Amino acid sequence: MSGSASQKLSFQAMIFVACLFPFYILAATLTNSAAVLTDLLATSFDLTSLTACWLVLRIAHGREKGRFSYGLGKLENLAELMIAVLQVVLVVIAGTRAIHGLLNPEHVEGAMLGLAVTAVAMAGNIYLNRKAKRVAEETRSPVIAAQARVHLVSAVSSGSVFAVTVITSTFHADWIAYLDPLASFVVIGLMMFNIYEMLTNSIGSLLDQAIGEAGQLRILRALASHFDAFEELGEIRTRQHGGKMMVDLHLGFDPAWTVAQAQAAAAGIRTAVQTEFASVGDDVDVSIVLIPHAAEEAAA
């Protein structure tokens, strides 16, 4: 899947939410529903985050891509981190309004537009979530993966608000009034889950976390298949960020070999590691670092 496909998806999602946003504002204005207001705040987060996703992807796949080969991967994670921080602010605002609703329960009125908007939002986000998940699996992009989570949370949130608003608009028992602020807490809980996922992913990637155990096993399998191509195995250093994976192998070769022979052996090992990762659809950059004394002897 090309970078242009990722940009196109983000642009489509951004336009969808931008078109929906004015109707959410009007719906929140016409009704006294805390749940609709919370969904409006969640939608404002969606619009901001999707705009950030689109801008980051434009930069990452633009003319500066070659100049910042690895830094642009970190830019994706920084964007994800900033989106999570923004959502914390919205959670505080929504939580304050929901608590006020529990302390002062009111029956929901004038929610017809809110019902229509949340229904459209739910259907649109379900479609965009499925599309974003497919693109994220193919591109290994943390931004698109975060976008898929945004759509999932938005779909569940809008669905919850829709269901509760139907009930609170139809029935008028005293206890029904408490369902509206309780629905707000459902949306807030989903937003908090999204915050946790984003923070975990972005901070781990920004700290250059090591490749997982499955990836480590692939590296060892490739080295085992070429055990006679090197004499000494030093450090195996791995890191991943921004959907990219890097492997540094510190190897020592036969001192009697020429530099050309050592380079040929290193190329074979590099290809073997890349092939192991390619078998599961992963792309990895592999660097072979000659252990110092072996490098000096091979150069002599």
ZADO-1210 file (C-alpha; in nm, 4 decimals, padded with zeros to 6 digits):
<atoms>
<atom x="00.0000" y="00.0000" z="00.0000" code="MET" pos="1"/>
<atom x="00.1574" y="00.3299" z="-00.1041" code="SER" pos="2"/>
<atom x="00.2008" y="00.6417" z="00.1049" code="GLY" pos="3"/>
<atom x="-00.0511" y="00.8186" z="-00.1172" code="SER" pos="4"/>
<atom x="-00.3170" y="00.5639" z="-00.0152" code="ALA" pos="5"/>
<atom x="-00.2531" y="00.6407" z="00.3543" code="SER" pos="6"/>
<atom x="-00.2779" y="01.0143" z="00.2872" code="GLN" pos="7"/>
<atom x="-00.5980" y="00.9655" z="00.0891" code="LYS" pos="8"/>
<atom x="-00.7585" y="00.7669" z="00.3707" code="LEU" pos="9"/>
<atom x="-00.6638" y="01.0289" z="00.6314" code="SER" pos="10"/>
<atom x="-00.7935" y="01.3078" z="00.4091" code="PHE" pos="11"/>
<atom x="-01.1260" y="01.1289" z="00.3543" code="GLN" pos="12"/>
<atom x="-01.1659" y="01.0688" z="00.7292" code="ALA" pos="13"/>
<atom x="-01.0792" y="01.4319" z="00.8077" code="MET" pos="14"/>
<atom x="-01.3359" y="01.5636" z="00.5564" code="ILE" pos="15"/>
<atom x="-01.6043" y="01.3256" z="00.6894" code="PHE" pos="16"/>
<atom x="-01.5593" y="01.4449" z="01.0485" code="VAL" pos="17"/>
<atom x="-01.5279" y="01.8114" z="00.9402" code="ALA" pos="18"/>
<atom x="-01.8641" y="01.7879" z="00.7601" code="CYS" pos="19"/>
<atom x="-02.0226" y="01.6194" z="01.0622" code="LEU" pos="20"/>
<atom x="-01.8809" y="01.8613" z="01.3207" code="PHE" pos="21"/>
<atom x="-02.1167" y="02.1622" z="01.2608" code="PRO" pos="22"/>
<atom x="-02.4189" y="01.9329" z="01.2972" code="PHE" pos="23"/>
<atom x="-02.2771" y="01.8017" z="01.6263" code="TYR" pos="24"/>
<atom x="-02.2458" y="02.1600" z="01.7532" code="ILE" pos="25"/>
<atom x="-02.6059" y="02.2337" z="01.6545" code="LEU" pos="26"/>
<atom x="-02.7293" y="01.9077" z="01.8114" code="ALA" pos="27"/>
<atom x="-02.5472" y="01.9815" z="02.1393" code="ALA" pos="28"/>
<atom x="-02.6951" y="02.3321" z="02.1392" code="THR" pos="29"/>
<atom x="-03.0540" y="02.2160" z="02.0829" code="LEU" pos="30"/>
<atom x="-03.0503" y="01.9416" z="02.3471" code="THR" pos="31"/>
<atom x="-02.9614" y="01.9307" z="02.7155" code="ASN" pos="32"/>
<atom x="-02.7960" y="01.5898" z="02.6784" code="SER" pos="33"/>
<atom x="-02.4617" y="01.5428" z="02.8541" code="ALA" pos="34"/>
<atom x="-02.3977" y="01.2381" z="02.6368" code="ALA" pos="35"/>
<atom x="-02.4386" y="01.4358" z="02.3122" code="VAL" pos="36"/>
<atom x="-02.2093" y="01.7070" z="02.4496" code="LEU" pos="37"/>
<atom x="-01.9473" y="01.4480" z="02.5406" code="THR" pos="38"/>
<atom x="-01.9747" y="01.2991" z="02.1925" code="ASP" pos="39"/>
<atom x="-01.9250" y="01.6506" z="02.0525" code="LEU" pos="40"/>
<atom x="-01.6027" y="01.6855" z="02.2536" code="LEU" pos="41"/>
<atom x="-01.4894" y="01.3429" z="02.1346" code="ALA" pos="42"/>
<atom x="-01.5636" y="01.4506" z="01.7766" code="THR" pos="43"/>
<atom x="-01.3574" y="01.7669" z="01.8205" code="SER" pos="44"/>
<atom x="-01.0720" y="01.5408" z="01.9297" code="PHE" pos="45"/>
<atom x="-01.1327" y="01.3244" z="01.6220" code="ASP" pos="46"/>
<atom x="-01.1129" y="01.6252" z="01.3912" code="LEU" pos="47"/>
<atom x="-00.7897" y="01.7477" z="01.5488" code="THR" pos="48"/>
<atom x="-00.6242" y="01.4063" z="01.5533" code="SER" pos="49"/>
<atom x="-00.7256" y="01.3193" z="01.1970" code="LEU" pos="50"/>
<atom x="-00.5960" y="01.6537" z="01.0740" code="THR" pos="51"/>
<atom x="-00.2669" y="01.5836" z="01.2534" code="ALA" pos="52"/>
<atom x="-00.2531" y="01.2353" z="01.0980" code="CYS" pos="53"/>
<atom x="-00.3011" y="01.3782" z="00.7502" code="TRP" pos="54"/>
<atom x="-00.0365" y="01.6479" z="00.7971" code="LEU" pos="55"/>
<atom x="00.2179" y="01.4020" z="00.9386" code="VAL" pos="56"/>
<atom x="00.1640" y="01.1606" z="00.6505" code="LEU" pos="57"/>
<atom x="00.2047" y="01.4422" z="00.3985" code="ARG" pos="58"/>
<atom x="00.5374" y="01.5359" z="00.5565" code="ILE" pos="59"/>
<atom x="00.6526" y="01.1756" z="00.5987" code="ALA" pos="60"/>
<atom x="00.5895" y="01.0930" z="00.2327" code="HIS" pos="61"/>
<atom x="00.6938" y="01.4298" z="00.0914" code="GLY" pos="62"/>
<atom x="01.0194" y="01.5593" z="-00.0464" code="ARG" pos="63"/>
<atom x="01.1920" y="01.5539" z="00.2947" code="GLU" pos="64"/>
<atom x="01.1530" y="01.1752" z="00.3280" code="LYS" pos="65"/>
<atom x="01.5084" y="01.1015" z="00.2154" code="GLY" pos="66"/>
<atom x="01.6570" y="01.3761" z="00.4310" code="ARG" pos="67"/>
<atom x="01.4973" y="01.2492" z="00.7524" code="PHE" pos="68"/>
<atom x="01.4918" y="00.8718" z="00.6991" code="SER" pos="69"/>
<atom x="01.4348" y="00.7808" z="01.0646" code="TYR" pos="70"/>
<atom x="01.3278" y="01.1108" z="01.2197" code="GLY" pos="71"/>
<atom x="00.9999" y="01.1136" z="01.0283" code="LEU" pos="72"/>
<atom x="00.9112" y="00.7856" z="01.1962" code="GLY" pos="73"/>
<atom x="00.9518" y="00.9591" z="01.5303" code="LYS" pos="74"/>
<atom x="00.7365" y="01.2452" z="01.4012" code="LEU" pos="75"/>
<atom x="00.4486" y="00.9993" z="01.3680" code="GLU" pos="76"/>
<atom x="00.4955" y="00.8931" z="01.7312" code="ASN" pos="77"/>
<atom x="00.5203" y="01.2556" z="01.8501" code="LEU" pos="78"/>
<atom x="00.1923" y="01.3310" z="01.6740" code="ALA" pos="79"/>
<atom x="00.0326" y="01.0314" z="01.8450" code="GLU" pos="80"/>
<atom x="00.1642" y="01.1550" z="02.1825" code="LEU" pos="81"/>
<atom x="00.0241" y="01.5051" z="02.1287" code="MET" pos="82"/>
<atom x="-00.3138" y="01.3611" z="02.0287" code="ILE" pos="83"/>
<atom x="-00.3219" y="01.1625" z="02.3551" code="ALA" pos="84"/>
<atom x="-00.2428" y="01.4768" z="02.5580" code="VAL" pos="85"/>
<atom x="-00.5232" y="01.6657" z="02.3835" code="LEU" pos="86"/>
<atom x="-00.7661" y="01.3873" z="02.4640" code="GLN" pos="87"/>
<atom x="-00.6755" y="01.4116" z="02.8347" code="VAL" pos="88"/>
<atom x="-00.8028" y="01.7712" z="02.8316" code="VAL" pos="89"/>
<atom x="-01.1279" y="01.6659" z="02.6670" code="LEU" pos="90"/>
<atom x="-01.1736" y="01.3839" z="02.9203" code="VAL" pos="91"/>
<atom x="-01.1501" y="01.6386" z="03.2049" code="VAL" pos="92"/>
<atom x="-01.4104" y="01.8650" z="03.0409" code="ILE" pos="93"/>
<atom x="-01.6471" y="01.5773" z="02.9615" code="ALA" pos="94"/>
<atom x="-01.6021" y="01.4269" z="03.3077" code="GLY" pos="95"/>
<atom x="-01.6928" y="01.7572" z="03.4753" code="THR" pos="96"/>
<atom x="-02.0118" y="01.7857" z="03.2674" code="ARG" pos="97"/>
<atom x="-02.1063" y="01.4212" z="03.3350" code="ALA" pos="98"/>
<atom x="-02.0637" y="01.4615" z="03.7123" code="ILE" pos="99"/>
<atom x="-02.2813" y="01.7732" z="03.7011" code="HIS" pos="100"/>
<atom x="-02.5440" y="01.5683" z="03.5150" code="GLY" pos="101"/>
<atom x="-02.5418" y="01.2991" z="03.7838" code="LEU" pos="102"/>
<atom x="-02.5829" y="01.5570" z="04.0607" code="LEU" pos="103"/>
<atom x="-02.8536" y="01.7451" z="03.8693" code="ASN" pos="104"/>
<atom x="-03.0314" y="01.4906" z="03.6447" code="PRO" pos="105"/>
<atom x="-03.2577" y="01.6232" z="03.3698" code="GLU" pos="106"/>
<atom x="-03.4752" y="01.4492" z="03.1130" code="HIS" pos="107"/>
<atom x="-03.3374" y="01.4820" z="02.7594" code="VAL" pos="108"/>
<atom x="-03.5308" y="01.7074" z="02.5228" code="GLU" pos="109"/>
<atom x="-03.4878" y="01.8106" z="02.1587" code="GLY" pos="110"/>
<atom x="-03.2578" y="01.5232" z="02.0715" code="ALA" pos="111"/>
<atom x="-03.3864" y="01.4356" z="01.7235" code="MET" pos="112"/>
<atom x="-03.0932" y="01.5998" z="01.5432" code="LEU" pos="113"/>
<atom x="-02.8580" y="01.4382" z="01.7936" code="GLY" pos="114"/>
<atom x="-02.9996" y="01.0975" z="01.7064" code="LEU" pos="115"/>
<atom x="-02.9497" y="01.1553" z="01.3336" code="ALA" pos="116"/>
<atom x="-02.5938" y="01.2848" z="01.3751" code="VAL" pos="117"/>
<atom x="-02.4813" y="01.0031" z="01.6074" code="THR" pos="118"/>
<atom x="-02.6301" y="00.7424" z="01.3724" code="ALA" pos="119"/>
<atom x="-02.4381" y="00.8844" z="01.0754" code="VAL" pos="120"/>
<atom x="-02.1219" y="00.9120" z="01.2867" code="ALA" pos="121"/>
<atom x="-02.1491" y="00.5510" z="01.4001" code="MET" pos="122"/>
<atom x="-02.1939" y="00.4152" z="01.0463" code="ALA" pos="123"/>
<atom x="-01.9174" y="00.6313" z="00.8993" code="GLY" pos="124"/>
<atom x="-01.6666" y="00.5453" z="01.1699" code="ASN" pos="125"/>
<atom x="-01.7336" y="00.1705" z="01.1388" code="ILE" pos="126"/>
<atom x="-01.6546" y="00.1928" z="00.7671" code="TYR" pos="127"/>
<atom x="-01.3427" y="00.4069" z="00.8211" code="LEU" pos="128"/>
<atom x="-01.2191" y="00.1812" z="01.1031" code="ASN" pos="129"/>
<atom x="-01.2267" y="-00.1259" z="00.8791" code="ARG" pos="130"/>
<atom x="-01.0496" y="00.0592" z="00.6003" code="LYS" pos="131"/>
<atom x="-00.7853" y="00.2061" z="00.8339" code="ALA" pos="132"/>
<atom x="-00.7135" y="-00.1337" z="00.9910" code="LYS" pos="133"/>
<atom x="-00.6483" y="-00.2814" z="00.6491" code="ARG" pos="134"/>
<atom x="-00.4164" y="00.0043" z="00.5503" code="VAL" pos="135"/>
<atom x="-00.2353" y="-00.0075" z="00.8883" code="ALA" pos="136"/>
<atom x="-00.1643" y="-00.3801" z="00.8481" code="GLU" pos="137"/>
<atom x="-00.0135" y="-00.3196" z="00.5059" code="GLU" pos="138"/>
<atom x="00.1839" y="-00.0016" z="00.5808" code="THR" pos="139"/>
<atom x="00.2867" y="-00.0722" z="00.9443" code="ARG" pos="140"/>
<atom x="00.2178" y="00.2943" z="01.0142" code="SER" pos="141"/>
<atom x="00.1559" y="00.3918" z="01.3808" code="PRO" pos="142"/>
<atom x="-00.0371" y="00.6984" z="01.2630" code="VAL" pos="143"/>
<atom x="-00.2849" y="00.4895" z="01.0609" code="ILE" pos="144"/>
<atom x="-00.3071" y="00.2375" z="01.3486" code="ALA" pos="145"/>
<atom x="-00.3909" y="00.5251" z="01.5836" code="ALA" pos="146"/>
<atom x="-00.6461" y="00.6509" z="01.3312" code="GLN" pos="147"/>
<atom x="-00.8108" y="00.3078" z="01.3244" code="ALA" pos="148"/>
<atom x="-00.8424" y="00.3191" z="01.7055" code="ARG" pos="149"/>
<atom x="-00.9914" y="00.6684" z="01.6840" code="VAL" pos="150"/>
<atom x="-01.2608" y="00.5427" z="01.4463" code="HIS" pos="151"/>
<atom x="-01.3343" y="00.2386" z="01.6639" code="LEU" pos="152"/>
<atom x="-01.3721" y="00.4472" z="01.9795" code="VAL" pos="153"/>
<atom x="-01.5850" y="00.7006" z="01.7926" code="SER" pos="154"/>
<atom x="-01.8140" y="00.4313" z="01.6509" code="ALA" pos="155"/>
<atom x="-01.8717" y="00.2704" z="01.9917" code="VAL" pos="156"/>
<atom x="-01.9148" y="00.6116" z="02.1564" code="SER" pos="157"/>
<atom x="-02.1683" y="00.7328" z="01.9011" code="SER" pos="158"/>
<atom x="-02.3524" y="00.3996" z="01.9176" code="GLY" pos="159"/>
<atom x="-02.3754" y="00.4216" z="02.2974" code="SER" pos="160"/>
<atom x="-02.4975" y="00.7815" z="02.2846" code="VAL" pos="161"/>
<atom x="-02.7529" y="00.6935" z="02.0153" code="PHE" pos="162"/>
<atom x="-02.8962" y="00.4027" z="02.2169" code="ALA" pos="163"/>
<atom x="-02.9145" y="00.5971" z="02.5428" code="VAL" pos="164"/>
<atom x="-03.0638" y="00.9063" z="02.3743" code="THR" pos="165"/>
<atom x="-03.3395" y="00.6930" z="02.2214" code="VAL" pos="166"/>
<atom x="-03.4247" y="00.5566" z="02.5673" code="ILE" pos="167"/>
<atom x="-03.4075" y="00.8910" z="02.7509" code="THR" pos="168"/>
<atom x="-03.6144" y="01.0635" z="02.4802" code="SER" pos="169"/>
<atom x="-03.8821" y="00.7935" z="02.4820" code="THR" pos="170"/>
<atom x="-03.9277" y="00.7166" z="02.8523" code="PHE" pos="171"/>
<atom x="-03.9688" y="00.9663" z="03.1344" code="HIS" pos="172"/>
<atom x="-03.9285" y="00.7727" z="03.4589" code="ALA" pos="173"/>
<atom x="-03.7163" y="00.9518" z="03.7194" code="ASP" pos="174"/>
<atom x="-03.4294" y="00.7031" z="03.7017" code="TRP" pos="175"/>
<atom x="-03.4079" y="00.7376" z="03.3213" code="ILE" pos="176"/>
<atom x="-03.2539" y="01.0845" z="03.3633" code="ALA" pos="177"/>
<atom x="-02.9415" y="00.9226" z="03.5112" code="TYR" pos="178"/>
<atom x="-02.8732" y="00.7220" z="03.1951" code="LEU" pos="179"/>
<atom x="-02.7628" y="01.0293" z="02.9994" code="ASP" pos="180"/>
<atom x="-02.4646" y="01.1229" z="03.2234" code="PRO" pos="181"/>
<atom x="-02.3839" y="00.7527" z="03.2652" code="LEU" pos="182"/>
<atom x="-02.3533" y="00.7251" z="02.8866" code="ALA" pos="183"/>
<atom x="-02.1050" y="01.0116" z="02.9065" code="SER" pos="184"/>
<atom x="-01.8903" y="00.8021" z="03.1386" code="PHE" pos="185"/>
<atom x="-01.8979" y="00.5176" z="02.8843" code="VAL" pos="186"/>
<atom x="-01.7587" y="00.7549" z="02.6203" code="VAL" pos="187"/>
<atom x="-01.5032" y="00.8898" z="02.8697" code="ILE" pos="188"/>
<atom x="-01.3924" y="00.5352" z="02.9527" code="GLY" pos="189"/>
<atom x="-01.3349" y="00.4620" z="02.5841" code="LEU" pos="190"/>
<atom x="-01.1397" y="00.7852" z="02.5466" code="MET" pos="191"/>
<atom x="-00.9201" y="00.6883" z="02.8431" code="MET" pos="192"/>
<atom x="-00.8527" y="00.3485" z="02.6853" code="PHE" pos="193"/>
<atom x="-00.7492" y="00.5250" z="02.3654" code="ASN" pos="194"/>
<atom x="-00.5190" y="00.7546" z="02.5641" code="ILE" pos="195"/>
<atom x="-00.3512" y="00.4552" z="02.7280" code="TYR" pos="196"/>
<atom x="-00.2973" y="00.2800" z="02.3944" code="GLU" pos="197"/>
<atom x="-00.1519" y="00.5923" z="02.2347" code="MET" pos="198"/>
<atom x="00.0793" y="00.6730" z="02.5253" code="LEU" pos="199"/>
<atom x="00.2053" y="00.3145" z="02.5461" code="THR" pos="200"/>
<atom x="00.2776" y="00.2966" z="02.1745" code="ASN" pos="201"/>
<atom x="00.4253" y="00.6452" z="02.1269" code="SER" pos="202"/>
<atom x="00.6485" y="00.6495" z="02.4364" code="ILE" pos="203"/>
<atom x="00.7788" y="00.2992" z="02.3693" code="GLY" pos="204"/>
<atom x="00.8639" y="00.3898" z="02.0104" code="SER" pos="205"/>
<atom x="01.0219" y="00.7233" z="02.1035" code="LEU" pos="206"/>
<atom x="01.2498" y="00.5361" z="02.3453" code="LEU" pos="207"/>
<atom x="01.3548" y="00.3031" z="02.0601" code="ASP" pos="208"/>
<atom x="01.2126" y="-00.0111" z="02.2175" code="GLN" pos="209"/>
<atom x="01.3635" y="-00.3420" z="02.1101" code="ALA" pos="210"/>
<atom x="01.1985" y="-00.5667" z="01.8537" code="ILE" pos="211"/>
<atom x="00.9672" y="-00.8219" z="02.0157" code="GLY" pos="212"/>
<atom x="01.0526" y="-01.1805" z="02.1012" code="GLU" pos="213"/>
<atom x="00.9164" y="-01.3147" z="01.7722" code="ALA" pos="214"/>
<atom x="01.1466" y="-01.0796" z="01.5825" code="GLY" pos="215"/>
<atom x="01.4449" y="-01.1799" z="01.7959" code="GLN" pos="216"/>
<atom x="01.3794" y="-01.5448" z="01.7099" code="LEU" pos="217"/>
<atom x="01.3755" y="-01.4603" z="01.3392" code="ARG" pos="218"/>
<atom x="01.7175" y="-01.2976" z="01.3718" code="ILE" pos="219"/>
<atom x="01.8598" y="-01.5999" z="01.5530" code="LEU" pos="220"/>
<atom x="01.7094" y="-01.8323" z="01.2910" code="ARG" pos="221"/>
<atom x="01.8794" y="-01.6374" z="01.0127" code="ALA" pos="222"/>
<atom x="02.2131" y="-01.6408" z="01.1983" code="LEU" pos="223"/>
<atom x="02.1840" y="-02.0153" z="01.2605" code="ALA" pos="224"/>
<atom x="02.1322" y="-02.0761" z="00.8892" code="SER" pos="225"/>
<atom x="02.4647" y="-01.8960" z="00.8235" code="HIS" pos="226"/>
<atom x="02.6595" y="-02.0162" z="01.1280" code="PHE" pos="227"/>
<atom x="02.9595" y="-02.1087" z="00.9128" code="ASP" pos="228"/>
<atom x="02.9791" y="-01.7594" z="00.7566" code="ALA" pos="229"/>
<atom x="03.1132" y="-01.5848" z="01.0700" code="PHE" pos="230"/>
<atom x="03.3510" y="-01.6720" z="01.3532" code="GLU" pos="231"/>
<atom x="03.2347" y="-01.4452" z="01.6326" code="GLU" pos="232"/>
<atom x="02.8943" y="-01.3093" z="01.7371" code="LEU" pos="233"/>
<atom x="02.8931" y="-00.9930" z="01.9428" code="GLY" pos="234"/>
<atom x="02.5959" y="-00.7721" z="02.0281" code="GLU" pos="235"/>
<atom x="02.2590" y="-00.7994" z="01.8592" code="ILE" pos="236"/>
<atom x="02.0961" y="-00.4580" z="01.8909" code="ARG" pos="237"/>
<atom x="01.7423" y="-00.3930" z="01.7699" code="THR" pos="238"/>
<atom x="01.5054" y="-00.0992" z="01.7803" code="ARG" pos="239"/>
<atom x="01.1763" y="00.0062" z="01.6304" code="GLN" pos="240"/>
<atom x="00.9961" y="00.3354" z="01.5947" code="HIS" pos="241"/>
<atom x="00.7538" y="00.4957" z="01.3557" code="GLY" pos="242"/>
<atom x="00.6672" y="00.1598" z="01.2022" code="GLY" pos="243"/>
<atom x="01.0351" y="00.1007" z="01.1169" code="LYS" pos="244"/>
<atom x="01.2588" y="-00.1785" z="01.2479" code="MET" pos="245"/>
<atom x="01.6372" y="-00.1727" z="01.2623" code="MET" pos="246"/>
<atom x="01.8830" y="-00.4513" z="01.3439" code="VAL" pos="247"/>
<atom x="02.2556" y="-00.4073" z="01.4153" code="ASP" pos="248"/>
<atom x="02.4609" y="-00.7286" z="01.4136" code="LEU" pos="249"/>
<atom x="02.8164" y="-00.7213" z="01.5499" code="HIS" pos="250"/>
<atom x="03.0030" y="-01.0029" z="01.3779" code="LEU" pos="251"/>
<atom x="03.3607" y="-01.1241" z="01.3477" code="GLY" pos="252"/>
<atom x="03.4865" y="-01.3008" z="01.0334" code="PHE" pos="253"/>
<atom x="03.7829" y="-01.5214" z="00.9452" code="ASP" pos="254"/>
<atom x="04.1011" y="-01.3073" z="00.9811" code="PRO" pos="255"/>
<atom x="04.2407" y="-01.4730" z="00.6662" code="ALA" pos="256"/>
<atom x="03.9534" y="-01.3388" z="00.4562" code="TRP" pos="257"/>
<atom x="03.9827" y="-01.0373" z="00.2341" code="THR" pos="258"/>
<atom x="03.7524" y="-00.7415" z="00.2845" code="VAL" pos="259"/>
<atom x="03.5539" y="-00.8529" z="-00.0225" code="ALA" pos="260"/>
<atom x="03.4965" y="-01.1976" z="00.1281" code="GLN" pos="261"/>
<atom x="03.3806" y="-01.0487" z="00.4593" code="ALA" pos="262"/>
<atom x="03.1467" y="-00.8112" z="00.2758" code="GLN" pos="263"/>
<atom x="02.9991" y="-01.0968" z="00.0721" code="ALA" pos="264"/>
<atom x="02.9342" y="-01.3011" z="00.3861" code="ALA" pos="265"/>
<atom x="02.7793" y="-00.9969" z="00.5559" code="ALA" pos="266"/>
<atom x="02.5517" y="-00.9397" z="00.2560" code="ALA" pos="267"/>
<atom x="02.4292" y="-01.3001" z="00.2730" code="GLY" pos="268"/>
<atom x="02.3487" y="-01.2696" z="00.6439" code="ILE" pos="269"/>
<atom x="02.1734" y="-00.9368" z="00.5863" code="ARG" pos="270"/>
<atom x="01.9573" y="-01.0879" z="00.3143" code="THR" pos="271"/>
<atom x="01.8730" y="-01.3879" z="00.5344" code="ALA" pos="272"/>
<atom x="01.7509" y="-01.1633" z="00.8172" code="VAL" pos="273"/>
<atom x="01.5440" y="-00.9496" z="00.5788" code="GLN" pos="274"/>
<atom x="01.3927" y="-01.2629" z="00.4243" code="THR" pos="275"/>
<atom x="01.2876" y="-01.3932" z="00.7680" code="GLU" pos="276"/>
<atom x="01.1033" y="-01.0681" z="00.8417" code="PHE" pos="277"/>
<atom x="00.9591" y="-01.0435" z="00.4910" code="ALA" pos="278"/>
<atom x="00.7948" y="-01.3843" z="00.5423" code="SER" pos="279"/>
<atom x="00.5560" y="-01.2190" z="00.7914" code="VAL" pos="280"/>
<atom x="00.5196" y="-00.8962" z="00.5958" code="GLY" pos="281"/>
<atom x="00.7731" y="-00.6897" z="00.7942" code="ASP" pos="282"/>
<atom x="01.0401" y="-00.4627" z="00.6500" code="ASP" pos="283"/>
<atom x="01.3679" y="-00.4275" z="00.8404" code="VAL" pos="284"/>
<atom x="01.6944" y="-00.2387" z="00.7936" code="ASP" pos="285"/>
<atom x="01.9948" y="-00.4596" z="00.8776" code="VAL" pos="286"/>
<atom x="02.3445" y="-00.3264" z="00.9493" code="SER" pos="287"/>
<atom x="02.6464" y="-00.5545" z="00.9893" code="ILE" pos="288"/>
<atom x="02.9121" y="-00.4103" z="01.2196" code="VAL" pos="289"/>
<atom x="03.2537" y="-00.5775" z="01.2070" code="LEU" pos="290"/>
<atom x="03.3947" y="-00.6517" z="01.5503" code="ILE" pos="291"/>
<atom x="03.7021" y="-00.4191" z="01.5743" code="PRO" pos="292"/>
<atom x="03.9868" y="-00.6709" z="01.5889" code="HIS" pos="293"/>
<atom x="03.8299" y="-00.8776" z="01.3094" code="ALA" pos="294"/>
<atom x="03.7895" y="-00.5664" z="01.0956" code="ALA" pos="295"/>
<atom x="04.1566" y="-00.4685" z="01.1403" code="GLU" pos="296"/>
<atom x="04.2827" y="-00.8176" z="01.0531" code="GLU" pos="297"/>
<atom x="04.0555" y="-00.8417" z="00.7483" code="ALA" pos="298"/>
<atom x="04.1770" y="-00.4999" z="00.6258" code="ALA" pos="299"/>
<atom x="04.5411" y="-00.6117" z="00.6660" code="ALA" pos="300"/>
</atoms>
